Amino acid sequence: MEDRGILVVGSMNVDMVVKTSRIPSPGETLLGGVFQKFEGGKGANQAVAANAICRGAHFCAGIGDDSFGREYLSYLRGRGIDVSLVKSFGDCATGVALITVAADGQNAITVAPGANMMLSESDMEGIDFSKFSHALFQLENDLSTVARGLRLARGAGCETVLTPAPARLLPPEMLPDIDYIVPNEIEILQIVPECADAESAAQKLISGGVRNVIVTLGKRGCDLYNGGGKRHFPTYEKIRPVDTVGAGDCFTGSFAAGLKICGSLAEAIELATAAASLKVSKAGAQSVASLEEVRALMSQK
């Protein structure tokens, strides 16, 4: 039987990056440093990260019929990612993100989603999710599209992963279709605003039907919440952060790949933590490490 692969359904954006001494305040203009252009978008970031750990990832997204979109598809093919499920929309531009990166590695991002929002429920219905073992989603597409994709993927036997970003309230009926939800410590309080802390918010999601909640904590690692309680996973403190853009996506994509190749949930999280730690040491949302580099870092712990 053919091995069931990893599918990432999500966004692809062209990242326009300027480095500055700090994030500007509202209304303030800062002179920045060198301008750089990178491939980004939460979905594509996760697909690249997953593929670096477990080759043969598939990607579904919406792009515009423009030079940005065509160049991006060529780039993804070159990285060994299957883009046969990507949809092109002639009346929309490919998504663009404007990113400011401060000297301490923190960032501020504004996204023009363009064709990402054109991906529809009918596009989800055209996917044979039974070909995949894991399906990843984020919230840079229309929420109804994400909800439909999660339902179909779960029904086809996929393990489902949701990154709830940009954060918004989730329909209660969506929660039982989520095996793993991976917010950061800010996002979890935005998607469960009635809770005052991450732990109570995680328990609220679990009571609503989510099976596992993984709250990423930046340089402090992450916390896992599920029916077995809470467990903390530390990160690699000796890694010097250069660019945190895409770190969460690297974690999630690597985590999904880890679920395929590791023997346990804990091992998958440890692998994802190491991959994200290496990612922040390099510029660019998709500057991900190979499985060999990740394993080497893990061996030092």
matplotlib code that plots the C-alpha trace (Angstrom):
import matplotlib.pyplot as plt

x = [0.0, 1.3, 2.4, 0.0, 1.7, 1.3, -1.0, -0.8, -3.8, -3.1, -1.6, 1.4, 2.6, 5.6, 7.3, 8.8, 11.2, 13.0, 15.2, 15.1, 16.6, 13.1, 9.5, 8.1, 5.3, 2.0, 2.5, 6.3, 8.7, 12.0, 14.9, 15.6, 18.4, 18.6, 15.4, 14.9, 12.2, 11.4, 8.8, 6.3, 2.7, 1.8, 0.8, 3.8, 6.1, 4.6, 4.8, 8.5, 9.2, 7.3, 9.0, 12.5, 11.8, 9.7, 10.1, 7.1, 4.8, 1.8, 0.5, -2.9, -3.3, -4.7, -2.4, -2.9, -2.1, 0.9, 4.7, 4.8, 2.6, 4.4, 7.8, 6.6, 5.2, 8.5, 10.4, 8.2, 8.6, 12.4, 12.2, 10.4, 6.9, 3.9, 1.9, -0.7, -3.5, -2.6, -5.4, -4.7, -7.2, -6.9, -8.8, -6.7, -3.1, -0.9, -0.7, 1.9, 3.2, 5.0, 7.4, 9.5, 12.2, 13.8, 17.4, 16.3, 14.6, 11.0, 8.7, 5.5, 3.6, 0.9, -0.7, -2.6, -4.1, -5.2, -5.9, -5.4, -9.0, -10.3, -9.8, -13.3, -15.2, -15.7, -11.9, -11.8, -14.4, -12.2, -9.4, -9.1, -8.0, -7.8, -4.4, -2.9, -2.1, -1.9, -3.6, -2.5, -4.6, -4.2, -6.5, -5.1, -7.9, -11.6, -12.9, -15.6, -13.0, -10.8, -13.8, -14.9, -11.3, -10.9, -14.2, -13.4, -9.8, -11.0, -13.7, -11.1, -8.9, -6.3, -4.8, -5.6, -3.5, -4.8, -2.7, -5.3, -3.5, -4.4, -6.4, -10.2, -13.0, -13.6, -17.0, -17.8, -18.6, -15.1, -13.4, -14.1, -12.4, -9.1, -6.6, -3.9, -4.3, -1.0, -1.5, 1.1, 0.5, -1.1, -3.3, -4.8, -6.3, -7.6, -9.4, -10.8, -11.2, -13.3, -10.3, -7.6, -4.7, -3.4, -4.1, -7.7, -8.1, -6.5, -8.9, -11.8, -10.7, -10.3, -13.7, -15.0, -13.6, -9.9, -7.7, -4.4, -3.4, 0.2, 0.9, 4.2, 6.1, 8.9, 12.3, 10.7, 9.6, 6.0, 3.3, 1.2, -2.3, -4.5, -6.4, -3.1, -2.6, 0.1, 3.7, 6.4, 9.0, 12.0, 13.8, 17.5, 18.7, 22.1, 20.6, 21.0, 17.8, 18.3, 14.8, 11.7, 9.4, 8.0, 9.3, 5.9, 5.2, 8.4, 7.5, 4.1, 5.2, 8.1, 5.7, 3.4, 6.4, 7.6, 4.2, 5.0, 8.6, 8.8, 7.6, 5.6, 3.9, 6.6, 9.3, 7.5, 7.3, 11.0, 11.9, 9.7, 11.3, 14.8, 13.7, 12.2, 15.3, 17.5, 15.1, 15.3, 19.1, 18.6, 16.8, 13.7, 10.5, 11.5, 15.2, 14.6, 17.1, 17.4, 16.4, 20.1, 20.8, 17.8, 18.8, 22.4, 21.0, 18.7, 21.7, 23.3, 20.5]
y = [0.0, 3.4, 5.5, 8.2, 11.6, 15.0, 17.6, 21.3, 23.4, 27.1, 30.3, 31.3, 34.9, 36.8, 38.3, 41.8, 42.3, 45.3, 45.1, 48.0, 48.8, 48.3, 47.9, 51.4, 52.9, 53.9, 56.9, 56.6, 56.3, 54.6, 54.2, 50.5, 48.5, 46.1, 45.1, 41.3, 39.3, 35.8, 33.1, 33.0, 32.4, 30.2, 27.3, 27.3, 27.8, 24.7, 22.7, 23.5, 22.6, 19.3, 18.4, 19.1, 16.4, 14.0, 14.2, 14.3, 16.9, 18.0, 21.6, 23.2, 27.0, 29.8, 32.0, 34.8, 34.4, 36.7, 36.6, 36.2, 33.2, 31.5, 32.1, 30.7, 27.5, 26.9, 27.5, 25.0, 22.3, 22.8, 22.0, 18.7, 19.7, 18.4, 21.5, 19.8, 20.9, 24.6, 26.7, 29.7, 32.6, 35.0, 37.9, 38.0, 38.8, 36.4, 37.2, 39.6, 40.2, 43.4, 42.5, 44.6, 42.7, 44.4, 43.9, 41.6, 39.3, 40.3, 41.2, 43.0, 41.7, 43.1, 40.7, 41.4, 37.9, 38.2, 34.8, 33.0, 34.0, 32.6, 29.0, 27.6, 24.8, 23.2, 23.1, 21.1, 18.7, 18.1, 16.7, 13.0, 13.3, 9.5, 9.8, 11.6, 10.7, 14.2, 17.4, 20.9, 24.1, 27.7, 30.8, 32.7, 31.3, 31.7, 30.2, 28.2, 26.7, 25.7, 24.2, 22.2, 20.9, 19.9, 18.0, 16.2, 15.4, 14.0, 11.9, 10.4, 9.3, 12.1, 13.4, 17.1, 20.1, 23.7, 26.8, 29.4, 32.4, 35.1, 34.5, 34.6, 33.0, 29.4, 27.9, 25.3, 22.7, 23.0, 21.9, 18.1, 18.0, 19.1, 16.6, 19.2, 22.9, 24.9, 28.6, 30.8, 32.2, 35.4, 33.6, 31.1, 34.0, 35.6, 32.4, 31.8, 35.4, 34.4, 32.8, 34.7, 32.3, 29.7, 26.7, 27.5, 28.3, 25.0, 23.1, 25.0, 23.9, 20.3, 20.3, 21.5, 18.5, 19.4, 16.4, 18.1, 21.8, 22.8, 26.4, 27.7, 30.0, 31.3, 30.9, 29.2, 26.2, 25.0, 23.4, 20.4, 20.0, 16.9, 14.3, 13.3, 16.8, 19.3, 18.8, 21.5, 21.1, 23.5, 24.9, 25.3, 28.4, 28.6, 29.4, 33.1, 34.4, 36.2, 36.2, 34.8, 35.1, 31.6, 30.0, 28.9, 27.5, 25.7, 24.1, 23.0, 21.7, 19.8, 18.5, 17.0, 15.3, 14.2, 12.5, 10.3, 9.4, 9.5, 6.9, 9.2, 12.5, 13.7, 12.8, 14.7, 17.8, 17.6, 17.3, 20.3, 22.3, 21.6, 22.5, 25.8, 26.6, 26.2, 28.2, 31.3, 31.3, 32.1, 34.9, 34.0, 32.3, 29.1, 28.9, 25.5, 22.9, 19.3, 16.3, 15.5, 19.0, 18.7, 15.3, 16.7, 19.5, 17.1, 14.9, 17.8, 18.2]
z = [0.0, -0.9, 2.1, 2.9, 2.8, 4.5, 3.0, 3.9, 2.9, 3.4, 2.1, 0.1, 0.2, -1.1, 1.9, 1.5, 4.4, 5.8, 8.9, 11.4, 14.8, 16.3, 15.4, 14.6, 16.7, 15.0, 12.8, 13.0, 10.0, 10.5, 8.1, 7.7, 6.3, 3.4, 1.6, 1.0, -0.7, 0.5, -0.1, 2.8, 3.8, 6.8, 4.6, 2.3, 5.3, 6.9, 3.7, 3.3, 7.0, 6.8, 3.5, 5.0, 7.7, 5.7, 1.9, -0.4, 1.2, -0.8, -0.8, -1.7, -1.9, -4.1, -6.2, -8.7, -12.4, -12.0, -12.0, -8.2, -8.3, -11.2, -9.7, -6.3, -7.9, -9.7, -6.4, -4.5, -7.2, -6.9, -3.2, -4.0, -2.9, -4.9, -5.9, -8.1, -5.8, -6.0, -7.7, -9.9, -9.9, -12.8, -11.2, -8.0, -7.0, -5.3, -1.5, -0.2, 3.3, 4.4, 7.3, 9.6, 11.5, 14.5, 15.6, 18.5, 15.9, 16.8, 13.8, 12.7, 9.7, 7.5, 4.9, 1.7, 1.3, -2.4, -3.9, -0.6, 0.2, -3.0, -2.0, -1.4, 0.2, -3.2, -3.6, -0.4, -1.7, -4.8, -2.6, -1.9, 1.7, 2.0, 0.3, 3.3, 6.9, 8.2, 7.0, 8.2, 8.0, 9.2, 9.2, 6.2, 4.1, 4.4, 7.6, 6.0, 3.7, 6.6, 8.5, 5.5, 4.9, 8.5, 8.5, 5.2, 6.3, 9.7, 8.0, 5.7, 8.6, 8.6, 11.8, 11.6, 12.7, 12.9, 13.4, 14.6, 13.1, 12.3, 15.5, 15.4, 17.2, 16.1, 15.5, 18.2, 15.6, 14.2, 17.4, 17.3, 13.9, 15.3, 16.6, 17.3, 17.6, 17.8, 18.9, 20.5, 24.0, 22.6, 20.0, 22.5, 24.5, 21.4, 20.3, 23.8, 25.1, 28.1, 29.7, 31.6, 31.1, 28.6, 30.7, 31.2, 27.6, 26.6, 28.8, 27.3, 23.8, 25.0, 26.6, 23.2, 21.4, 20.5, 21.4, 21.9, 22.5, 22.0, 23.1, 21.7, 24.0, 21.8, 23.4, 26.4, 24.3, 24.4, 26.6, 25.7, 27.1, 26.6, 28.5, 30.2, 31.7, 31.0, 29.9, 29.2, 26.5, 26.8, 23.8, 22.9, 24.8, 23.2, 19.7, 18.9, 17.3, 14.0, 12.5, 14.2, 11.1, 10.3, 13.5, 14.6, 11.1, 11.1, 14.4, 13.2, 9.8, 11.5, 14.2, 11.6, 9.9, 13.4, 14.0, 10.9, 11.6, 15.5, 17.9, 20.1, 20.4, 22.8, 20.3, 17.6, 19.8, 20.7, 17.0, 16.1, 18.9, 17.6, 14.0, 15.1, 17.2, 14.1, 11.9, 14.0, 13.6, 9.8, 7.9, 5.9, 6.9, 4.9, 6.0, 7.5, 8.6, 7.2, 9.3, 9.8, 11.2, 13.5, 14.8, 15.4, 17.6, 19.5, 20.3, 22.1, 24.6]

ax = plt.figure().add_subplot(projection="3d")
ax.plot(x, y, z, "-o")
ax.set_aspect("equal")
plt.show()
